[in-house]
Amino acid sequence: MKSLYAILVTITLLSAGCSSSDHKEEQNGNDPDVPASVTLQLTDPNATAETKALYSNLWRIQEKGTMFGHHDDLLYGRNWITESGRSDIKDVCGDYPGVFSVDFAEIMDDRSTTATLNNDRIRVIKEARERGEVITACCHLNNPLTGGDSWDNSKNTVAKEILTDGSATNLKFNSWLDKLAVFANNLKDSNGKLIPVIFRPFHEHTQTWSWWGSSATTQQEFISLWKYTIDYLKNKKQVHSFIYAISPQLDQQGTVDSFLFRWPGDNYVDFIGWDSYHGTNTAAFSTNLRNLASLSQQKLKPCGVTETGIEGIVKNGAPYDTYWTNEISIPLSGKKVSLVIMWRNKYDPSHEGSHFYAPFKEHSSAANFKMLYASPNMIFSKKLPNMYSMAANTIVK
């Protein structure tokens, strides 16, 4: 039965790959390698050449497939921490993820003076860039009013205080942005060029759990906070290496409009992200993927699944060994979605917990993950085009 299932999955993947290729040829006539011209608009018109080039490729790569990413993949894994060159994904399939996701919060907030991994964060970002991979960053910032963590939504005045010029909270938040700006403006590759980052602050802003979420801020307060942050970084601090990504969380089946709840405006969003912890509700995931891709085409902004996965990779309490083909590669096939990022594998060498979302070397889903790796629509590091050279027939303003 298992062998028959594997054959059916393989046939499905091959069929999906062929369909995608055929569709591309139909769109481009006799020369499928020459895409139609497109003009894209960044939030920051003064973005560096490399940032504009990355943005052009985030748009174009949707025509070829979806880049696979993993949060903190190069920083630590299930059984190791801060080992240069190490990756749980590479341990399984022999290749690095195409996208490396990291958190900038400990670089910015009051933890920056005591955080032990910041030097390693810089190191692995530079290593990923040298291989041509894409870097994206979320930001689990502490609460600048109460001193609590990201999940401290006990006060509904945080955004108001941040936006009150000269208040203690405003000054503290600005100092955090100042530290981020210094970091970004000194984050350079081996050629001395600034490293572009897809930066997604205030993620899952549509949910209630955070101090910037829907239970602690009104829609207008959140929008003002978003605009204030972007304007401060690009205008006051001259950060020109960021692509700004919004990332609502939507776990149940929604509509195109579901992605626009608390939307700060087209001029303040570059990349349409989406955090999805839908479990095994594959139908909802597939529908939402179609809606996300539709919105992306409508607004001419690349899109991606910025967080997803199942903690422990289980289904009904048992290991879900066919998760990768059933729940990731097949639903994504044929969708114009730039990237999909699995959440992190917590360093837990004694395996006391199950806080992991990607396979590691001895995990029972590793064989199925190799099938995902081999599927034509999934893009890892070795299959990446030059993401930092302007894509053909693409203008970015």
PyMOL commands that set and color helices and strands:
alter all, ss='L'
color gray80, all
select helices_A, chain A and resi 2-28+49-63+88-93+105-108+110-113+118-130+158-162+168-184+219-236+256-260+266-268+282-299+323-332+366-374+381-383
alter helices_A, ss='H'
color red, helices_A
select strands_A, chain A and resi 38-40+66-71+99-103+134-138+197-199+242-246+271-276+303-308+314-315+318-319+339-342+378-379+394-396
alter strands_A, ss='S'
color yellow, strands_A
deselect
rebuild
show_as cartoon
